[in-house]
């Protein structure tokens, strides 16, 4: 049974950010799943923010699971991109724009640690994953933007297979972070990045490359079963991954990165 809770200041979030409605649950299978249910109502008040303190079946990209530790932020935003002058279709740069918003939210908090973009949709700090983004486009053009941010948990409390691969804000700073303040700051930065994606996409796109942490790395990108190996030359302004391959420079706008095999 879903139970809505109130430890986040929902009234303040609605009053001081661009969201029109908030659903805050103690536990959900997935905030993305609940947002998709809400999207079935064409008259749903938007933007709608769905937050869960715990996800039992959290979803990442390519069907991967997402761990939501105690005190972390896991939410999905159902919105119409046209409100930000963004296209109502799949745009590779959308997840990167959301990742930039996360970076702008937390960079000052974690200095001097280096934070950056890990194409196509993650935020990394010194080789470990801090946050991830998932964007889904509904048939009517509305979007669901899912965010998982490792905030107040500890990597030591994660499942064994994740302990060495992730990091949290608490690990980096040694202190807990008030979730209402953190979420409101993130929503503010997200609104800024979405409007920039709609109005000045090339300017925002330059930041993708500046923040890319994969520069110079040899990467293997899979599109289906087809691998492409190349040295990363950064991220193009439209969100494409630039690889220097055996056949020359190529740009990729979709795919999964895996270690060479």
VOVEX-141899 format. One record per residue (C-alpha): y, x, z; residue number from 0; residue in one letter. Coordinates in pm, whole numbers, plus 50000, padded with zeros to 5 digits. Layout:
<rs>
<r py="Y" px="X" pz="Z" nr="NUM" rest="A"/>
...
</rs>
This chain:
<rs>
<r py="50000" px="50000" pz="50000" nr="0" rest="X"/>
<r py="50344" px="50133" pz="49910" nr="1" rest="X"/>
<r py="50584" px="50161" pz="50201" nr="2" rest="X"/>
<r py="50952" px="50226" pz="50154" nr="3" rest="X"/>
<r py="51118" px="50452" pz="50410" nr="4" rest="X"/>
<r py="51473" px="50537" pz="50508" nr="5" rest="X"/>
<r py="51505" px="50900" pz="50624" nr="6" rest="X"/>
<r py="51712" px="50979" pz="50315" nr="7" rest="X"/>
<r py="52059" px="50824" pz="50315" nr="8" rest="X"/>
<r py="52001" px="50586" pz="50024" nr="9" rest="X"/>
<r py="52334" px="50406" pz="50066" nr="10" rest="X"/>
<r py="52523" px="50733" pz="50041" nr="11" rest="X"/>
<r py="52325" px="50841" pz="49735" nr="12" rest="X"/>
<r py="52412" px="50516" pz="49555" nr="13" rest="X"/>
<r py="52777" px="50528" pz="49663" nr="14" rest="X"/>
<r py="52842" px="50892" pz="49576" nr="15" rest="X"/>
<r py="52626" px="50964" pz="49271" nr="16" rest="X"/>
<r py="52575" px="50806" pz="48929" nr="17" rest="X"/>
<r py="52251" px="50627" pz="49021" nr="18" rest="X"/>
<r py="52263" px="50247" pz="49051" nr="19" rest="X"/>
<r py="51943" px="50195" pz="49247" nr="20" rest="X"/>
<r py="51707" px="50395" pz="49469" nr="21" rest="X"/>
<r py="51345" px="50335" pz="49567" nr="22" rest="X"/>
<r py="51228" px="50570" pz="49844" nr="23" rest="X"/>
<r py="50860" px="50569" pz="49938" nr="24" rest="X"/>
<r py="50666" px="50753" pz="50203" nr="25" rest="X"/>
<r py="50379" px="50792" pz="49957" nr="26" rest="X"/>
<r py="50308" px="50713" pz="49593" nr="27" rest="X"/>
<r py="50041" px="50820" pz="49348" nr="28" rest="X"/>
<r py="50325" px="50939" pz="49120" nr="29" rest="X"/>
<r py="50697" px="50876" pz="49094" nr="30" rest="X"/>
<r py="50658" px="50894" pz="48714" nr="31" rest="X"/>
<r py="50402" px="50614" pz="48727" nr="32" rest="X"/>
<r py="50630" px="50394" pz="48938" nr="33" rest="X"/>
<r py="50924" px="50466" pz="48705" nr="34" rest="X"/>
<r py="50711" px="50363" pz="48407" nr="35" rest="X"/>
<r py="50632" px="50036" pz="48583" nr="36" rest="X"/>
<r py="51004" px="49981" pz="48635" nr="37" rest="X"/>
<r py="51067" px="50062" pz="48268" nr="38" rest="X"/>
<r py="50851" px="49764" pz="48170" nr="39" rest="X"/>
<r py="51140" px="49547" pz="48291" nr="40" rest="X"/>
<r py="51406" px="49555" pz="48016" nr="41" rest="X"/>
<r py="51661" px="49423" pz="48267" nr="42" rest="X"/>
<r py="51605" px="49692" pz="48531" nr="43" rest="X"/>
<r py="51931" px="49818" pz="48680" nr="44" rest="X"/>
<r py="51982" px="50176" pz="48560" nr="45" rest="X"/>
<r py="51990" px="50457" pz="48641" nr="46" rest="X"/>
<r py="51702" px="50403" pz="48885" nr="47" rest="X"/>
<r py="51590" px="50683" pz="49115" nr="48" rest="X"/>
<r py="51233" px="50675" pz="49249" nr="49" rest="X"/>
<r py="51163" px="50918" pz="49535" nr="50" rest="X"/>
<r py="50838" px="50988" pz="49719" nr="51" rest="X"/>
<r py="50790" px="51203" pz="50028" nr="52" rest="X"/>
<r py="50428" px="51250" pz="49924" nr="53" rest="X"/>
<r py="50251" px="51213" pz="49589" nr="54" rest="X"/>
<r py="49876" px="51169" pz="49581" nr="55" rest="X"/>
<r py="49856" px="51212" pz="49204" nr="56" rest="X"/>
<r py="50179" px="51386" pz="49111" nr="57" rest="X"/>
<r py="50205" px="51472" pz="48744" nr="58" rest="X"/>
<r py="50331" px="51782" pz="48571" nr="59" rest="X"/>
<r py="50348" px="51875" pz="48204" nr="60" rest="X"/>
<r py="50038" px="51854" pz="47981" nr="61" rest="X"/>
<r py="49861" px="51635" pz="48238" nr="62" rest="X"/>
<r py="49870" px="51902" pz="48510" nr="63" rest="X"/>
<r py="49890" px="51793" pz="48872" nr="64" rest="X"/>
<r py="50194" px="51856" pz="49089" nr="65" rest="X"/>
<r py="50170" px="51936" pz="49461" nr="66" rest="X"/>
<r py="50433" px="51774" pz="49681" nr="67" rest="X"/>
<r py="50441" px="51952" pz="50015" nr="68" rest="X"/>
<r py="50599" px="51809" pz="50329" nr="69" rest="X"/>
<r py="50978" px="51809" pz="50307" nr="70" rest="X"/>
<r py="50994" px="51875" pz="49935" nr="71" rest="X"/>
<r py="51183" px="51671" pz="49675" nr="72" rest="X"/>
<r py="50983" px="51470" pz="49424" nr="73" rest="X"/>
<r py="51165" px="51209" pz="49218" nr="74" rest="X"/>
<r py="51181" px="51040" pz="48881" nr="75" rest="X"/>
<r py="51498" px="50910" pz="48720" nr="76" rest="X"/>
<r py="51477" px="50617" pz="48479" nr="77" rest="X"/>
<r py="51792" px="50617" pz="48267" nr="78" rest="X"/>
<r py="51939" px="50551" pz="47926" nr="79" rest="X"/>
<r py="52046" px="50885" pz="47772" nr="80" rest="X"/>
<r py="52305" px="50702" pz="47564" nr="81" rest="X"/>
<r py="52509" px="50666" pz="47884" nr="82" rest="X"/>
<r py="52556" px="51042" pz="47866" nr="83" rest="X"/>
<r py="52600" px="51044" pz="47486" nr="84" rest="X"/>
<r py="52255" px="51201" pz="47450" nr="85" rest="X"/>
<r py="52009" px="51100" pz="47175" nr="86" rest="X"/>
<r py="51762" px="50823" pz="47262" nr="87" rest="X"/>
<r py="51468" px="51030" pz="47138" nr="88" rest="X"/>
<r py="51271" px="51335" pz="47242" nr="89" rest="X"/>
<r py="51507" px="51632" pz="47268" nr="90" rest="X"/>
<r py="51351" px="51970" pz="47358" nr="91" rest="X"/>
<r py="51667" px="52074" pz="47541" nr="92" rest="X"/>
<r py="51653" px="51781" pz="47787" nr="93" rest="X"/>
<r py="51407" px="51943" pz="48028" nr="94" rest="X"/>
<r py="51595" px="52272" pz="48006" nr="95" rest="X"/>
<r py="51923" px="52094" pz="48084" nr="96" rest="X"/>
<r py="51762" px="51946" pz="48395" nr="97" rest="X"/>
<r py="51632" px="52290" pz="48490" nr="98" rest="X"/>
<r py="51985" px="52434" pz="48459" nr="99" rest="X"/>
<r py="52103" px="52159" pz="48695" nr="100" rest="X"/>
<r py="51841" px="52266" pz="48949" nr="101" rest="X"/>
<r py="51950" px="52629" pz="48917" nr="102" rest="X"/>
<r py="52316" px="52539" pz="48965" nr="103" rest="X"/>
<r py="52218" px="52340" pz="49273" nr="104" rest="X"/>
<r py="52024" px="52611" pz="49451" nr="105" rest="X"/>
<r py="52146" px="52950" pz="49319" nr="106" rest="X"/>
<r py="52412" px="53002" pz="49586" nr="107" rest="X"/>
<r py="52168" px="52900" pz="49859" nr="108" rest="X"/>
<r py="51913" px="53167" pz="49773" nr="109" rest="X"/>
<r py="52131" px="53470" pz="49694" nr="110" rest="X"/>
<r py="52052" px="53752" pz="49631" nr="111" rest="X"/>
<r py="51724" px="53626" pz="49484" nr="112" rest="X"/>
<r py="51726" px="53591" pz="49104" nr="113" rest="X"/>
<r py="51656" px="53242" pz="48973" nr="114" rest="X"/>
<r py="51607" px="53147" pz="48607" nr="115" rest="X"/>
<r py="51448" px="52932" pz="48341" nr="116" rest="X"/>
<r py="51083" px="52965" pz="48254" nr="117" rest="X"/>
<r py="51040" px="52793" pz="47918" nr="118" rest="X"/>
<r py="50979" px="52506" pz="47859" nr="119" rest="X"/>
<r py="51050" px="52323" pz="48184" nr="120" rest="X"/>
<r py="51024" px="52531" pz="48500" nr="121" rest="X"/>
<r py="51254" px="52711" pz="48742" nr="122" rest="X"/>
<r py="51124" px="53047" pz="48863" nr="123" rest="X"/>
<r py="51243" px="53282" pz="49134" nr="124" rest="X"/>
<r py="51122" px="53640" pz="49096" nr="125" rest="X"/>
<r py="50804" px="53545" pz="48914" nr="126" rest="X"/>
<r py="50712" px="53238" pz="49118" nr="127" rest="X"/>
<r py="50761" px="52868" pz="49048" nr="128" rest="X"/>
<r py="51024" px="52687" pz="49253" nr="129" rest="X"/>
<r py="51065" px="52367" pz="49053" nr="130" rest="X"/>
<r py="50937" px="52181" pz="48748" nr="131" rest="X"/>
<r py="51067" px="51910" pz="48517" nr="132" rest="X"/>
<r py="50887" px="51643" pz="48315" nr="133" rest="X"/>
<r py="51063" px="51425" pz="48055" nr="134" rest="X"/>
<r py="50906" px="51113" pz="47906" nr="135" rest="X"/>
<r py="51063" px="50895" pz="47636" nr="136" rest="X"/>
<r py="50992" px="50522" pz="47648" nr="137" rest="X"/>
<r py="50943" px="50321" pz="47326" nr="138" rest="X"/>
<r py="51287" px="50160" pz="47371" nr="139" rest="X"/>
<r py="51459" px="50499" pz="47401" nr="140" rest="X"/>
<r py="51506" px="50505" pz="47776" nr="141" rest="X"/>
<r py="51397" px="50829" pz="47945" nr="142" rest="X"/>
<r py="51211" px="50913" pz="48263" nr="143" rest="X"/>
<r py="51306" px="51252" pz="48402" nr="144" rest="X"/>
<r py="51075" px="51376" pz="48675" nr="145" rest="X"/>
<r py="51165" px="51663" pz="48908" nr="146" rest="X"/>
<r py="50960" px="51844" pz="49169" nr="147" rest="X"/>
<r py="51149" px="52094" pz="49386" nr="148" rest="X"/>
<r py="50976" px="52300" pz="49654" nr="149" rest="X"/>
<r py="51232" px="52259" pz="49929" nr="150" rest="X"/>
<r py="51120" px="52252" pz="50292" nr="151" rest="X"/>
<r py="50749" px="52325" pz="50267" nr="152" rest="X"/>
<r py="50602" px="52675" pz="50278" nr="153" rest="X"/>
<r py="50394" px="52835" pz="50006" nr="154" rest="X"/>
<r py="50139" px="52923" pz="50274" nr="155" rest="X"/>
<r py="50073" px="52550" pz="50320" nr="156" rest="X"/>
<r py="50001" px="52489" pz="49950" nr="157" rest="X"/>
<r py="49649" px="52457" pz="49808" nr="158" rest="X"/>
<r py="49477" px="52795" pz="49780" nr="159" rest="X"/>
<r py="49511" px="52809" pz="49401" nr="160" rest="X"/>
<r py="49890" px="52774" pz="49430" nr="161" rest="X"/>
<r py="49978" px="52994" pz="49728" nr="162" rest="X"/>
<r py="50046" px="53308" pz="49525" nr="163" rest="X"/>
<r py="50215" px="53127" pz="49234" nr="164" rest="X"/>
<r py="50488" px="52922" pz="49401" nr="165" rest="X"/>
<r py="50786" px="52973" pz="49629" nr="166" rest="X"/>
<r py="51001" px="52733" pz="49831" nr="167" rest="X"/>
<r py="51364" px="52720" pz="49938" nr="168" rest="X"/>
<r py="51250" px="52751" pz="50297" nr="169" rest="X"/>
<r py="51050" px="53063" pz="50215" nr="170" rest="X"/>
<r py="51353" px="53216" pz="50046" nr="171" rest="X"/>
<r py="51615" px="53126" pz="50306" nr="172" rest="X"/>
<r py="51421" px="53096" pz="50630" nr="173" rest="X"/>
<r py="51580" px="52761" pz="50703" nr="174" rest="X"/>
<r py="51530" px="52390" pz="50631" nr="175" rest="X"/>
<r py="51758" px="52210" pz="50385" nr="176" rest="X"/>
<r py="51898" px="51861" pz="50447" nr="177" rest="X"/>
<r py="51741" px="51654" pz="50172" nr="178" rest="X"/>
<r py="52018" px="51398" pz="50123" nr="179" rest="X"/>
<r py="52276" px="51672" pz="50066" nr="180" rest="X"/>
<r py="52038" px="51869" pz="49842" nr="181" rest="X"/>
<r py="51951" px="51564" pz="49633" nr="182" rest="X"/>
<r py="52311" px="51452" pz="49594" nr="183" rest="X"/>
<r py="52416" px="51799" pz="49481" nr="184" rest="X"/>
<r py="52128" px="51805" pz="49233" nr="185" rest="X"/>
<r py="52220" px="51463" pz="49092" nr="186" rest="X"/>
<r py="52580" px="51576" pz="49053" nr="187" rest="X"/>
<r py="52476" px="51887" pz="48861" nr="188" rest="X"/>
<r py="52230" px="51681" pz="48656" nr="189" rest="X"/>
<r py="52503" px="51440" pz="48552" nr="190" rest="X"/>
<r py="52720" px="51734" pz="48447" nr="191" rest="X"/>
<r py="52442" px="51895" pz="48243" nr="192" rest="X"/>
<r py="52343" px="51568" pz="48074" nr="193" rest="X"/>
<r py="52702" px="51501" pz="47971" nr="194" rest="X"/>
<r py="52729" px="51855" pz="47839" nr="195" rest="X"/>
<r py="52402" px="51812" pz="47650" nr="196" rest="X"/>
<r py="52552" px="51502" pz="47489" nr="197" rest="X"/>
<r py="52901" px="51640" pz="47421" nr="198" rest="X"/>
<r py="52878" px="52021" pz="47405" nr="199" rest="X"/>
<r py="52510" px="52104" pz="47348" nr="200" rest="X"/>
<r py="52572" px="52450" pz="47202" nr="201" rest="X"/>
<r py="52772" px="52560" pz="47508" nr="202" rest="X"/>
<r py="52495" px="52442" pz="47739" nr="203" rest="X"/>
<r py="52240" px="52595" pz="47503" nr="204" rest="X"/>
<r py="52390" px="52941" pz="47547" nr="205" rest="X"/>
<r py="52302" px="52919" pz="47915" nr="206" rest="X"/>
<r py="51935" px="52863" pz="47830" nr="207" rest="X"/>
<r py="51915" px="53209" pz="47684" nr="208" rest="X"/>
<r py="52124" px="53368" pz="47961" nr="209" rest="X"/>
<r py="51895" px="53219" pz="48227" nr="210" rest="X"/>
<r py="51564" px="53286" pz="48049" nr="211" rest="X"/>
<r py="51337" px="53500" pz="48269" nr="212" rest="X"/>
<r py="51083" px="53564" pz="47993" nr="213" rest="X"/>
<r py="51295" px="53801" pz="47781" nr="214" rest="X"/>
<r py="51084" px="54088" pz="47651" nr="215" rest="X"/>
<r py="50751" px="53949" pz="47775" nr="216" rest="X"/>
<r py="50449" px="53921" pz="47549" nr="217" rest="X"/>
<r py="50360" px="53553" pz="47545" nr="218" rest="X"/>
<r py="50080" px="53345" pz="47400" nr="219" rest="X"/>
<r py="50181" px="52995" pz="47298" nr="220" rest="X"/>
<r py="49920" px="52731" pz="47221" nr="221" rest="X"/>
<r py="49984" px="52433" pz="46997" nr="222" rest="X"/>
<r py="49657" px="52251" pz="47028" nr="223" rest="X"/>
<r py="49391" px="52519" pz="46987" nr="224" rest="X"/>
<r py="49614" px="52741" pz="46773" nr="225" rest="X"/>
<r py="49753" px="53047" pz="46955" nr="226" rest="X"/>
<r py="50063" px="53243" pz="46858" nr="227" rest="X"/>
<r py="50131" px="53576" pz="47025" nr="228" rest="X"/>
<r py="50476" px="53730" pz="47029" nr="229" rest="X"/>
<r py="50742" px="53905" pz="47231" nr="230" rest="X"/>
<r py="50995" px="53665" pz="47379" nr="231" rest="X"/>
<r py="51344" px="53707" pz="47237" nr="232" rest="X"/>
<r py="51490" px="53429" pz="47449" nr="233" rest="X"/>
<r py="51568" px="53060" pz="47405" nr="234" rest="X"/>
<r py="51768" px="52913" pz="47116" nr="235" rest="X"/>
<r py="52062" px="52682" pz="47183" nr="236" rest="X"/>
<r py="51851" px="52380" pz="47081" nr="237" rest="X"/>
<r py="51585" px="52470" pz="47340" nr="238" rest="X"/>
<r py="51338" px="52642" pz="47107" nr="239" rest="X"/>
<r py="51140" px="52942" pz="47233" nr="240" rest="X"/>
<r py="51204" px="53250" pz="47018" nr="241" rest="X"/>
<r py="50904" px="53475" pz="46961" nr="242" rest="X"/>
<r py="50888" px="53796" pz="46760" nr="243" rest="X"/>
<r py="50542" px="53757" pz="46607" nr="244" rest="X"/>
<r py="50330" px="53957" pz="46363" nr="245" rest="X"/>
<r py="50481" px="53746" pz="46083" nr="246" rest="X"/>
<r py="50839" px="53766" pz="46204" nr="247" rest="X"/>
<r py="51074" px="53567" pz="46425" nr="248" rest="X"/>
<r py="50960" px="53211" pz="46495" nr="249" rest="X"/>
<r py="51111" px="52929" pz="46700" nr="250" rest="X"/>
<r py="50887" px="52684" pz="46887" nr="251" rest="X"/>
<r py="50998" px="52351" pz="47028" nr="252" rest="X"/>
<r py="50667" px="52248" pz="47182" nr="253" rest="X"/>
<r py="50352" px="52409" pz="47308" nr="254" rest="X"/>
<r py="50185" px="52547" pz="47618" nr="255" rest="X"/>
<r py="50219" px="52903" pz="47739" nr="256" rest="X"/>
<r py="49904" px="53072" pz="47862" nr="257" rest="X"/>
<r py="49799" px="53431" pz="47921" nr="258" rest="X"/>
<r py="49658" px="53604" pz="47610" nr="259" rest="X"/>
<r py="49282" px="53570" pz="47567" nr="260" rest="X"/>
</rs>
